[in-house]
Each structure stands twice: as C-alpha cells, then as structure tokens.
Amino acid sequence: MAHINEAGVKKINEICDRYIGEKTPLMMILSDIQNEYGYIPLEVQQLVSKKTGISVAEIYGVVTFYSFFSLEPKGKYVIGCCLGTACYVKGAQQIIDKFSEILGVKPGETTADGLFTIDALRCIGACGIAPAVTINGKVYPKMTVDAVQGVVDEYLAKEGK
C-alpha cells in the first residue's frame, strides 16, 4: 500500500465519509483502516488529514500511541506475547526471546517472508493462564519455552513449510 492506487484512495475516502456526523471520528476511521489494510502508513494518514481536516501530527500521534495501530504491515500470523506482570513473573520474557530466536526477528518486527510478526503486549487479561501467547486471536495458555518450537511448526505446517 506504499503507493495508494485509485481504488485505495476511494476506499479510504468512503471510510472517512462513514463518520462525517461524528464529533470525534478519528479512532473509528483509523480502526476501520487498520482492519481493512492491516496498517496505517504516513501516506494514508495524509489522506485522512486532507479528508477530515485533522492534522497529520495529531493522526500520527494517535497511530503511534495505541499499540493496536501499526505503521508497518504485519505478518499473516501475529504472535502476541503478554509481558504483563503475571505472565512476566512466570517466564514470558524467555518465551518471547525464544520466538525471536526461532524466527530471527525482534518484537515489533515481521519475518522476511511476511508470515510472522512478534508483538510484545502488556496485560491481555489472561493472568489465570499465565504466561499467555495469542496468535491471531487463538490463545495459548501456560506457554513454555519448550513449547514455542511446536507452536511455530504448527503454523509453518499450515503454510506447507
């Protein structure tokens, strides 16, 4: 989406138009764009600014403040490793480190093949099953370092790798 085509511009304008009567439409617009495209690059922020009159600086501030928005495309499988207190004290840092080691990317990065993104998350509300990992909404409770390779292999198998 680095260079938005005419259809993309039209879609973004349609998303902005959905919220014309709203007093504070920015979060809803950005959420819809994130859901549609998976990320919100600067070029899209500029389009939203032009359409809504909200400054690019304000839009960029919102996109970078909230962790569920992304400036870069995410992988097909987004691995969310909870680093909240309960998960952290039960070894979550070692788990995220193992995912990083196996996949060759740091938290916040995406593998070169576009399959995996690792996200370090704050509390996901799964303290009773800590340490918890999510992959595209599927929760892996009481994750262990030893189980990480098997989880990665599960998704690689889905891809025929």
N, CA and C atoms as a LAMMPS dump frame, in Angstrom:
ITEM: TIMESTEP
0
ITEM: NUMBER OF ATOMS
483
ITEM: BOX BOUNDS ff ff ff
-5.0000000000000000e+02 5.0000000000000000e+02
-5.0000000000000000e+02 5.0000000000000000e+02
-5.0000000000000000e+02 5.0000000000000000e+02
ITEM: ATOMS id mol type element x y z
1 1 1 N 0.831 -1.198 0
2 1 2 C 0 0 0
3 1 3 C 0.865 1.247 0
4 2 1 N 2.166 1.105 -0.153
5 2 2 C 3.066 2.247 -0.104
6 2 3 C 2.628 3.352 -1.059
7 3 1 N 2.198 2.984 -2.238
8 3 2 C 1.635 3.954 -3.174
9 3 3 C 0.191 3.558 -3.38
10 4 1 N -0.698 4.375 -2.858
11 4 2 C -2.109 4.019 -2.858
12 4 3 C -2.688 4.22 -4.255
13 5 1 N -3.336 3.186 -4.755
14 5 2 C -3.981 3.302 -6.063
15 5 3 C -5.327 4.003 -5.913
16 6 1 N -5.961 4.24 -7.038
17 6 2 C -7.225 4.974 -7.06
18 6 3 C -8.305 4.279 -6.226
19 7 1 N -8.351 2.954 -6.305
20 7 2 C -9.348 2.198 -5.532
21 7 3 C -9.086 2.345 -4.028
22 8 1 N -7.81 2.361 -3.644
23 8 2 C -7.454 2.542 -2.243
24 8 3 C -7.851 3.913 -1.724
25 9 1 N -7.6 4.927 -2.52
26 9 2 C -7.993 6.294 -2.142
27 9 3 C -9.505 6.367 -1.979
28 10 1 N -10.212 5.752 -2.913
29 10 2 C -11.683 5.749 -2.842
30 10 3 C -12.159 5.066 -1.562
31 11 1 N -11.563 3.919 -1.236
32 11 2 C -11.959 3.166 -0.038
33 11 3 C -11.695 3.984 1.226
34 12 1 N -10.537 4.637 1.3
35 12 2 C -10.21 5.447 2.476
36 12 3 C -11.174 6.626 2.598
37 13 1 N -11.51 7.249 1.476
38 13 2 C -12.499 8.33 1.499
39 13 3 C -13.855 7.821 1.96
40 14 1 N -14.247 6.615 1.523
41 14 2 C -15.512 6.027 1.971
42 14 3 C -15.503 5.799 3.478
43 15 1 N -14.375 5.309 3.989
44 15 2 C -14.263 5.083 5.432
45 15 3 C -14.412 6.407 6.178
46 16 1 N -13.742 7.437 5.714
47 16 2 C -13.856 8.755 6.357
48 16 3 C -15.289 9.273 6.293
49 17 1 N -15.95 9.071 5.152
50 17 2 C -17.323 9.555 4.971
51 17 3 C -18.317 8.882 5.914
52 18 1 N -18.017 7.661 6.359
53 18 2 C -18.913 6.959 7.293
54 18 3 C -19.109 7.744 8.588
55 19 1 N -18.131 8.558 8.931
56 19 2 C -18.125 9.201 10.251
57 19 3 C -18.25 10.718 10.173
58 20 1 N -18.807 11.222 9.075
59 20 2 C -18.916 12.668 8.88
60 20 3 C -19.674 13.354 10.02
61 21 1 N -20.728 12.76 10.527
62 21 2 C -21.521 13.388 11.578
63 21 3 C -20.969 13.21 12.987
64 22 1 N -19.915 12.434 13.128
65 22 2 C -19.353 12.146 14.456
66 22 3 C -18.56 13.327 14.987
67 23 1 N -18.654 13.526 16.287
68 23 2 C -17.927 14.622 16.93
69 23 3 C -16.415 14.337 16.952
70 24 1 N -16.039 13.1 17.261
71 24 2 C -14.625 12.711 17.304
72 24 3 C -14.446 11.407 16.526
73 25 1 N -14.288 11.516 15.212
74 25 2 C -14.293 10.321 14.362
75 25 3 C -12.947 9.608 14.208
76 26 1 N -11.855 10.189 14.658
77 26 2 C -10.531 9.695 14.284
78 26 3 C -10.283 8.239 14.66
79 27 1 N -10.589 7.858 15.898
80 27 2 C -10.338 6.471 16.315
81 27 3 C -11.138 5.485 15.462
82 28 1 N -12.367 5.815 15.146
83 28 2 C -13.199 4.92 14.342
84 28 3 C -12.656 4.812 12.914
85 29 1 N -12.241 5.93 12.35
86 29 2 C -11.666 5.933 10.998
87 29 3 C -10.397 5.094 10.972
88 30 1 N -9.498 5.363 11.91
89 30 2 C -8.227 4.633 11.94
90 30 3 C -8.442 3.141 12.181
91 31 1 N -9.376 2.808 13.045
92 31 2 C -9.677 1.402 13.323
93 31 3 C -10.176 0.697 12.061
94 32 1 N -11.073 1.343 11.331
95 32 2 C -11.587 0.75 10.094
96 32 3 C -10.478 0.584 9.053
97 33 1 N -9.589 1.576 8.957
98 33 2 C -8.476 1.484 8.005
99 33 3 C -7.53 0.362 8.416
100 34 1 N -7.219 0.275 9.708
101 34 2 C -6.343 -0.79 10.209
102 34 3 C -6.955 -2.162 9.905
103 35 1 N -8.258 -2.294 10.117
104 35 2 C -8.945 -3.565 9.836
105 35 3 C -8.937 -3.889 8.344
106 36 1 N -9.048 -2.891 7.523
107 36 2 C -9.108 -3.084 6.064
108 36 3 C -7.74 -3.431 5.477
109 37 1 N -6.701 -2.714 5.919
110 37 2 C -5.385 -2.842 5.285
111 37 3 C -4.306 -3.475 6.165
112 38 1 N -4.543 -3.53 7.469
113 38 2 C -3.567 -4.139 8.37
114 38 3 C -2.537 -3.176 8.923
115 39 1 N -2.488 -1.974 8.388
116 39 2 C -1.577 -0.955 8.899
117 39 3 C -1.985 0.412 8.359
118 40 1 N -1.359 1.474 8.912
119 40 2 C -1.73 2.842 8.558
120 40 3 C -0.462 3.648 8.26
121 41 1 N 0.052 3.553 7.041
122 41 2 C 1.275 4.276 6.699
123 41 3 C 1.032 5.79 6.602
124 42 1 N 2.11 6.545 6.549
125 42 2 C 2.038 8.008 6.518
126 42 3 C 1.188 8.504 5.352
127 43 1 N 1.304 7.878 4.193
128 43 2 C 0.525 8.306 3.028
129 43 3 C -0.977 8.245 3.309
130 44 1 N -1.404 7.223 4.023
131 44 2 C -2.815 7.089 4.383
132 44 3 C -3.194 8.148 5.422
133 45 1 N -2.3 8.401 6.364
134 45 2 C -2.557 9.437 7.359
135 45 3 C -2.754 10.801 6.688
136 46 1 N -1.978 11.056 5.652
137 46 2 C -2.108 12.315 4.916
138 46 3 C -3.465 12.402 4.215
139 47 1 N -3.931 11.295 3.659
140 47 2 C -5.257 11.271 3.031
141 47 3 C -6.359 11.535 4.058
142 48 1 N -6.243 10.888 5.201
143 48 2 C -7.234 11.083 6.26
144 48 3 C -7.217 12.541 6.722
145 49 1 N -6.04 13.117 6.841
146 49 2 C -5.914 14.519 7.241
147 49 3 C -6.615 15.431 6.24
148 50 1 N -6.354 15.2 4.976
149 50 2 C -6.952 16.022 3.914
150 50 3 C -8.474 15.906 3.935
151 51 1 N -8.963 14.7 4.169
152 51 2 C -10.409 14.446 4.14
153 51 3 C -11.126 14.985 5.383
154 52 1 N -10.452 14.91 6.545
155 52 2 C -11.121 15.259 7.804
156 52 3 C -10.739 16.633 8.36
157 53 1 N -9.615 17.167 7.907
158 53 2 C -9.139 18.431 8.467
159 53 3 C -8.352 18.251 9.761
160 54 1 N -8.158 17.009 10.185
161 54 2 C -7.357 16.718 11.381
162 54 3 C -5.887 16.7 10.95
163 55 1 N -5.03 17.349 11.707
164 55 2 C -3.625 17.452 11.301
165 55 3 C -2.949 16.083 11.254
166 56 1 N -1.981 15.971 10.353
167 56 2 C -1.2 14.733 10.252
168 56 3 C -0.492 14.471 11.58
169 57 1 N -0.032 15.518 12.243
170 57 2 C 0.654 15.356 13.527
171 57 3 C -0.262 14.693 14.557
172 58 1 N -1.517 15.117 14.616
173 58 2 C -2.459 14.518 15.562
174 58 3 C -2.747 13.059 15.186
175 59 1 N -2.945 12.813 13.905
176 59 2 C -3.214 11.453 13.441
177 59 3 C -2.02 10.547 13.75
178 60 1 N -0.817 11.015 13.43
179 60 2 C 0.393 10.245 13.696
180 60 3 C 0.531 9.977 15.198
181 61 1 N 0.214 10.96 16.007
182 61 2 C 0.275 10.795 17.462
183 61 3 C -0.641 9.683 17.946
184 62 1 N -1.831 9.61 17.394
185 62 2 C -2.787 8.561 17.776
186 62 3 C -2.296 7.202 17.289
187 63 1 N -1.84 7.14 16.034
188 63 2 C -1.381 5.872 15.461
189 63 3 C -0.198 5.312 16.25
190 64 1 N 0.708 6.174 16.675
191 64 2 C 1.896 5.689 17.394
192 64 3 C 1.64 5.493 18.887
193 65 1 N 0.606 6.108 19.437
194 65 2 C 0.307 5.953 20.858
195 65 3 C -0.348 4.609 21.155
196 66 1 N -1.3 4.219 20.337
197 66 2 C -2.054 2.995 20.593
198 66 3 C -1.381 1.803 19.918
199 67 1 N -1.125 0.768 20.708
200 67 2 C -0.367 -0.381 20.209
201 67 3 C -1.118 -1.206 19.17
202 68 1 N -2.437 -1.068 19.089
203 68 2 C -3.179 -1.861 18.114
204 68 3 C -3.132 -1.252 16.718
205 69 1 N -2.594 -0.038 16.587
206 69 2 C -2.363 0.538 15.268
207 69 3 C -0.923 0.262 14.875
208 70 1 N -0.683 0.141 13.58
209 70 2 C 0.657 -0.158 13.102
210 70 3 C 1.001 0.712 11.902
211 71 1 N 2.254 1.173 11.862
212 71 2 C 2.756 1.942 10.73
213 71 3 C 3.278 1.033 9.624
214 72 1 N 3.536 -0.216 9.976
215 72 2 C 4.115 -1.186 9.039
216 72 3 C 3.167 -2.371 8.897
217 73 1 N 3.207 -3.028 7.746
218 73 2 C 2.367 -4.221 7.597
219 73 3 C 2.785 -5.314 8.575
220 74 1 N 1.813 -6.038 9.058
221 74 2 C 2.087 -7.141 9.974
222 74 3 C 2.067 -8.456 9.207
223 75 1 N 2.63 -9.467 9.824
224 75 2 C 2.667 -10.783 9.206
225 75 3 C 1.295 -11.43 9.164
226 76 1 N 1.215 -12.515 8.424
227 76 2 C -0.023 -13.284 8.338
228 76 3 C -0.425 -13.788 9.718
229 77 1 N 0.581 -14.159 10.522
230 77 2 C 0.35 -14.642 11.883
231 77 3 C 1.012 -13.67 12.858
232 78 1 N 0.187 -13.009 13.665
233 78 2 C 0.7 -12.055 14.646
234 78 3 C 0.765 -12.757 15.992
235 79 1 N 1.997 -12.932 16.461
236 79 2 C 2.248 -13.609 17.73
237 79 3 C 2.304 -12.545 18.819
238 80 1 N 1.314 -12.548 19.677
239 80 2 C 1.259 -11.588 20.776
240 80 3 C 1.708 -12.26 22.059
241 81 1 N 2.835 -11.83 22.57
242 81 2 C 3.361 -12.389 23.82
243 81 3 C 3.058 -11.41 24.944
244 82 1 N 2.247 -11.847 25.894
245 82 2 C 1.904 -10.988 27.019
246 82 3 C 3.108 -10.839 27.937
247 83 1 N 3.438 -9.594 28.245
248 83 2 C 4.511 -9.31 29.189
249 83 3 C 3.97 -8.585 30.421
250 84 1 N 2.659 -8.734 30.672
251 84 2 C 2.076 -8.187 31.889
252 84 3 C 2.693 -8.86 33.104
253 85 1 N 2.445 -8.336 34.259
254 85 2 C 3.108 -8.793 35.481
255 85 3 C 2.985 -10.294 35.702
256 86 1 N 1.771 -10.837 35.664
257 86 2 C 1.579 -12.27 35.932
258 86 3 C 2.343 -13.12 34.917
259 87 1 N 2.261 -12.746 33.647
260 87 2 C 2.968 -13.511 32.616
261 87 3 C 4.48 -13.348 32.759
262 88 1 N 4.896 -12.116 33.047
263 88 2 C 6.328 -11.84 33.146
264 88 3 C 6.986 -12.664 34.248
265 89 1 N 6.337 -12.714 35.416
266 89 2 C 6.947 -13.445 36.532
267 89 3 C 6.942 -14.958 36.294
268 90 1 N 6.138 -15.407 35.342
269 90 2 C 6.099 -16.839 35.018
270 90 3 C 6.91 -17.171 33.766
271 91 1 N 7.779 -16.242 33.336
272 91 2 C 8.726 -16.552 32.27
273 91 3 C 8.395 -16.043 30.883
274 92 1 N 7.507 -15.064 30.772
275 92 2 C 7.114 -14.568 29.454
276 92 3 C 8.285 -13.982 28.654
277 93 1 N 9.23 -13.359 29.34
278 93 2 C 10.371 -12.779 28.613
279 93 3 C 11.175 -13.862 27.901
280 94 1 N 11.371 -14.981 28.561
281 94 2 C 12.101 -16.087 27.937
282 94 3 C 11.326 -16.661 26.745
283 95 1 N 10.002 -16.628 26.838
284 95 2 C 9.158 -17.135 25.752
285 95 3 C 9.263 -16.225 24.531
286 96 1 N 9.152 -14.924 24.738
287 96 2 C 9.257 -14.005 23.605
288 96 3 C 10.67 -14.055 23.013
289 97 1 N 11.665 -14.224 23.878
290 97 2 C 13.046 -14.366 23.394
291 97 3 C 13.195 -15.607 22.522
292 98 1 N 12.516 -16.697 22.882
293 98 2 C 12.594 -17.938 22.103
294 98 3 C 11.917 -17.764 20.74
295 99 1 N 10.747 -17.113 20.718
296 99 2 C 10.104 -16.821 19.438
297 99 3 C 11.054 -15.989 18.563
298 100 1 N 11.695 -14.999 19.155
299 100 2 C 12.626 -14.141 18.408
300 100 3 C 13.799 -14.943 17.857
301 101 1 N 14.324 -15.819 18.683
302 101 2 C 15.454 -16.653 18.268
303 101 3 C 15.068 -17.564 17.091
304 102 1 N 13.939 -18.223 17.197
305 102 2 C 13.49 -19.163 16.166
306 102 3 C 13.159 -18.44 14.856
307 103 1 N 12.477 -17.306 14.972
308 103 2 C 12.005 -16.602 13.772
309 103 3 C 13.013 -15.591 13.224
310 104 1 N 14.009 -15.243 14.016
311 104 2 C 15.033 -14.315 13.556
312 104 3 C 14.589 -12.867 13.484
313 105 1 N 13.574 -12.505 14.266
314 105 2 C 13.117 -11.115 14.323
315 105 3 C 12.881 -10.72 15.782
316 106 1 N 12.988 -9.427 16.038
317 106 2 C 12.737 -8.888 17.377
318 106 3 C 11.253 -8.542 17.514
319 107 1 N 10.786 -8.358 18.748
320 107 2 C 9.407 -7.892 18.932
321 107 3 C 9.174 -6.596 18.149
322 108 1 N 8.031 -6.541 17.484
323 108 2 C 7.704 -5.388 16.658
324 108 3 C 8.119 -5.56 15.205
325 109 1 N 8.809 -6.654 14.905
326 109 2 C 9.281 -6.896 13.542
327 109 3 C 8.511 -8.054 12.901
328 110 1 N 8.631 -8.106 11.575
329 110 2 C 7.97 -9.143 10.779
330 110 3 C 9.033 -9.924 10.018
331 111 1 N 8.84 -11.227 9.923
332 111 2 C 9.791 -12.069 9.188
333 111 3 C 9.805 -11.662 7.714
334 112 1 N 10.93 -11.902 7.066
335 112 2 C 11.114 -11.502 5.67
336 112 3 C 10.07 -12.117 4.74
337 113 1 N 9.594 -13.313 5.076
338 113 2 C 8.588 -13.968 4.233
339 113 3 C 7.168 -13.461 4.498
340 114 1 N 7.027 -12.531 5.458
341 114 2 C 5.723 -11.95 5.757
342 114 3 C 4.792 -12.849 6.541
343 115 1 N 5.315 -13.953 7.053
344 115 2 C 4.447 -14.885 7.785
345 115 3 C 4.207 -14.49 9.237
346 116 1 N 5.253 -14.06 9.936
347 116 2 C 5.135 -13.849 11.381
348 116 3 C 5.538 -12.44 11.796
349 117 1 N 4.759 -11.895 12.71
350 117 2 C 5.119 -10.67 13.421
351 117 3 C 5.086 -11.018 14.899
352 118 1 N 6.073 -10.557 15.636
353 118 2 C 6.077 -10.752 17.084
354 118 3 C 5.726 -9.418 17.729
355 119 1 N 4.717 -9.425 18.58
356 119 2 C 4.321 -8.234 19.329
357 119 3 C 4.455 -8.5 20.818
358 120 1 N 5.121 -7.589 21.507
359 120 2 C 5.174 -7.624 22.966
360 120 3 C 3.952 -6.867 23.465
361 121 1 N 3.093 -7.545 24.194
362 121 2 C 1.852 -6.943 24.668
363 121 3 C 1.919 -6.698 26.169
364 122 1 N 1.195 -5.727 26.609
365 122 2 C 1.03 -5.54 28.045
366 122 3 C -0.094 -6.481 28.459
367 123 1 N -0.633 -6.361 29.595
368 123 2 C -1.609 -7.328 30.101
369 123 3 C -2.742 -7.571 29.102
370 124 1 N -3.008 -8.844 28.815
371 124 2 C -4.11 -9.199 27.914
372 124 3 C -5.298 -9.763 28.695
373 125 1 N -5.211 -9.708 30.021
374 125 2 C -6.324 -10.162 30.85
375 125 3 C -6.412 -11.671 30.987
376 126 1 N -5.307 -12.351 30.812
377 126 2 C -5.297 -13.815 30.904
378 126 3 C -4.389 -14.263 32.041
379 127 1 N -4.403 -13.527 33.125
380 127 2 C -3.477 -13.766 34.231
381 127 3 C -3.6 -15.169 34.821
382 128 1 N -4.795 -15.731 34.811
383 128 2 C -5.011 -17.06 35.379
384 128 3 C -4.387 -18.18 34.564
385 129 1 N -4.012 -17.889 33.317
386 129 2 C -3.406 -18.903 32.451
387 129 3 C -2.002 -18.471 32.01
388 130 1 N -1.391 -17.633 32.836
389 130 2 C -0.066 -17.09 32.516
390 130 3 C 0.995 -18.187 32.497
391 131 1 N 1.997 -17.999 31.658
392 131 2 C 2.162 -16.964 30.638
393 131 3 C 1.342 -17.287 29.392
394 132 1 N 0.722 -16.262 28.823
395 132 2 C -0.178 -16.45 27.691
396 132 3 C 0.4 -15.848 26.417
397 133 1 N 0.139 -16.534 25.323
398 133 2 C 0.523 -16.073 23.988
399 133 3 C -0.731 -16.149 23.132
400 134 1 N -0.922 -15.165 22.253
401 134 2 C -2.018 -15.221 21.304
402 134 3 C -1.447 -15.196 19.884
403 135 1 N -2.088 -15.92 19.006
404 135 2 C -1.735 -15.86 17.594
405 135 3 C -3.043 -15.696 16.829
406 136 1 N -3.199 -14.517 16.259
407 136 2 C -4.427 -14.178 15.52
408 136 3 C -5.681 -14.516 16.314
409 137 1 N -5.659 -14.22 17.598
410 137 2 C -6.823 -14.424 18.446
411 137 3 C -6.878 -15.767 19.157
412 138 1 N -6.105 -16.741 18.706
413 138 2 C -6.071 -18.034 19.399
414 138 3 C -5.128 -17.908 20.598
415 139 1 N -5.611 -18.316 21.765
416 139 2 C -4.821 -18.179 22.993
417 139 3 C -4.094 -19.483 23.3
418 140 1 N -2.823 -19.35 23.607
419 140 2 C -2.003 -20.481 24.046
420 140 3 C -1.727 -20.26 25.535
421 141 1 N -2.425 -20.998 26.413
422 141 2 C -2.272 -20.791 27.847
423 141 3 C -1.037 -21.504 28.399
424 142 1 N -0.545 -20.971 29.513
425 142 2 C 0.567 -21.586 30.244
426 142 3 C 1.697 -22.015 29.297
427 143 1 N 2.062 -21.101 28.418
428 143 2 C 3.101 -21.352 27.421
429 143 3 C 4.44 -21.596 28.1
430 144 1 N 5.229 -22.453 27.502
431 144 2 C 6.582 -22.72 27.998
432 144 3 C 7.576 -22.489 26.874
433 145 1 N 8.812 -22.269 27.239
434 145 2 C 9.878 -22.102 26.257
435 145 3 C 9.966 -23.352 25.383
436 146 1 N 9.84 -24.516 26.004
437 146 2 C 9.938 -25.774 25.258
438 146 3 C 8.806 -25.959 24.244
439 147 1 N 7.674 -25.301 24.439
440 147 2 C 6.528 -25.446 23.54
441 147 3 C 6.587 -24.494 22.341
442 148 1 N 7.455 -23.496 22.391
443 148 2 C 7.499 -22.468 21.352
444 148 3 C 7.769 -23.065 19.968
445 149 1 N 8.754 -23.938 19.845
446 149 2 C 9.08 -24.508 18.543
447 149 3 C 7.884 -25.255 17.949
448 150 1 N 7.163 -25.98 18.781
449 150 2 C 5.986 -26.708 18.314
450 150 3 C 4.902 -25.78 17.792
451 151 1 N 4.73 -24.646 18.453
452 151 2 C 3.733 -23.668 18.01
453 151 3 C 4.146 -23.09 16.656
454 152 1 N 5.407 -22.726 16.52
455 152 2 C 5.9 -22.207 15.237
456 152 3 C 5.725 -23.264 14.147
457 153 1 N 6.077 -24.496 14.461
458 153 2 C 5.952 -25.591 13.492
459 153 3 C 4.5 -25.796 13.05
460 154 1 N 3.57 -25.608 13.979
461 154 2 C 2.134 -25.734 13.67
462 154 3 C 1.74 -24.763 12.553
463 155 1 N 2.207 -23.535 12.646
464 155 2 C 1.864 -22.527 11.634
465 155 3 C 2.65 -22.71 10.352
466 156 1 N 3.883 -23.166 10.461
467 156 2 C 4.662 -23.457 9.259
468 156 3 C 4.023 -24.605 8.469
469 157 1 N 3.477 -25.59 9.186
470 157 2 C 2.799 -26.709 8.54
471 157 3 C 1.566 -26.237 7.763
472 158 1 N 0.868 -25.253 8.31
473 158 2 C -0.277 -24.695 7.613
474 158 3 C 0.129 -24.077 6.289
475 159 1 N 1.363 -23.617 6.235
476 159 2 C 1.892 -22.979 5.031
477 159 3 C 2.616 -23.958 4.127
478 160 1 N 2.651 -25.224 4.528
479 160 2 C 3.341 -26.246 3.746
480 160 3 C 4.851 -26.138 3.82
481 161 1 N 5.361 -25.622 4.937
482 161 2 C 6.81 -25.451 5.116
483 161 3 C 7.334 -26.378 6.181
